[in-house]
Amino acid sequence: MLLHYFCTQMDITCTKEERQLLERIAAAADGINMPCYLIGGFVRDKLLGRNSKDADIVCVGDGIALANAVAATFEPKLQVSFFKNFGTAQIKLNNGFEVEFVGARKESYQEHSRKPLVEIGTLVDDQNRRDFTINAMAISLCKDDFGALIDPFNGVGDLEAKIIQTPLDADITFSDDPLRMMRAIRFATQLNFVIEEKTLASIARNKERIKIISQERITDELNKIIASKVPSVGFDLLYRTGLLEYFFPQMTLLAGVEIIEGKGHKDNFYHTLQVLDNVAYRSNNLWLRWAAILHDIAKPPTKRFEMGHGWTFHGHDALGKKMCTPIFRQLKLPLNEHLKYVAKLVGLHLRPISLSKEEITDSAMRRLLFDAGEDLEDLMMLCESDITSKNKQKVRRFLENFEIVKQRLKIVEEQDKIRNWQPPIDGAEVMRIFNLPPSREVGFIKTAVREAILDGLIPNEYDAAYSFMIQKAAEMGIIPQP
């Protein structure tokens, strides 16, 4: 049944500028006798009291023509970006707000592709093709009923009940466009909604269809899940529906507990989700969150049961660092400084925790400062987030020791200025002083100087480093050249 009433909520939640924009669009549409409607995410977000950076307008007619008519009402006229093959157009306001225009349409799909066969349609056809009830609501911008909400699938009720469900048969909706399965989980995570039971079961039934979606589109949705306030909600749904196995199988291998001789290890999948949530509580940095996701990724291949010791995961930090590159490549994540940052934190994530368990030496502190460099605070945040024991006393003890490590790091940094540090003598100077070509000897001397400073054998000063370099070179039978 069509729910059709004046949407007073829009008056409450729309800004003055947004209201003026909608009135401008309505006037332009009326001028060319073209019915049009505000539809989708903007309507949903406004009813939820959330900000929106864009709006979608569906018209019963030519979307490109309407976009040009609206653009012409601005002085100077706004530029219209249009895609004739898709019948869509876009204008961007000076404040960055974007409006997209499209003609109402109906769609049909072929099994091998998520690209639909498109026909001209009505508003009803357009609402029927929407992914979820909460995204199918429309607000009329027509002169006779401006502001009326057209809600054929009770999207308002689902907003109030915090439910994600499809307008029509979920199996058809997800089989037609499998990316909608990722979007369902993303919306549930972002909005703190629940996916309706039949809709969730349909995702599990249709999970294999995700294979026809490009990895770039999957990863875009995945990153939006990761950027959410509580990203574990999305990962749990991806795992339970079976979707995760199709594009990130390495993570699913973390799940489960194995028991031998009465000794089990923690479920590293759900431990990882807790670490991810802990990091998300502390930071909005997407790549720090990726470091949380990957920090234990190498535990499955390094898992061993040792008699008298129980379960071990020796070297999972080093192997995890190596695994970052192929995983980033597989997920079509950027192979740039973000990869280097994530791999670095994964490789170092055990170091601060190990320092909190043993007598702290200044040498160990210097090495951590040198290796972590400008990412030290992020590393410490990751490591603090990694303390997830259910034993409250154990957690308190860890955190107290961890605080000691942080204080000692601060003291050593103030004393030795090692962080983001480059040794006072580099390879170029070694080659110049001894008249050597690039060689193993040059690398040995340079490394010896660096290690001596980190070990505290000599101060972090040029003169001391120079004397040590001369001594090490003499031991190798190398003398300075005049």
Secondary structure, DSSP 8 states (H G I E B T S, - for coil): ---EEE-HHHHHHS-HHHHHHHHHHHHHHHHTT--EEEETHHHHHHHTT---SEEEEEESS-HHHHHHHHHTTSSS---EEEETTTTEEEEE-TTS-EEEEEE-EEEE--TT-S--EEEE--HHHHHHT-SSGGGS-EEE-SSTTTTEEE-TT-HHHHHHHTEE--SS-HHHHHHH-THHHHHHHHHHHHHT-EE-HHHHHHHHHTGGGGGGS-HHHHHHHHHHHHTSSSTHHHHHHHHHHT-HHHH-HHHHTT----EETTEE---HHHHHHHHHHHHHHH---HHHHHHHHHTTTTHHHH-EEETTTEEE-TTHHHHHHHHHHHHHHHTT---SHHHHHHHHHHHHTTHHHHHTTS---HHHHHHHHHHHGGGHHHHHHHHHHT---S-HHHHHHHHHHHHHHHHHHHHHHHHH--TT---SS-HHHHHHHHT--SSHHHHHHHHHHHHHHHTTSS-SSHHHHHHHHHHHHHHTT-----
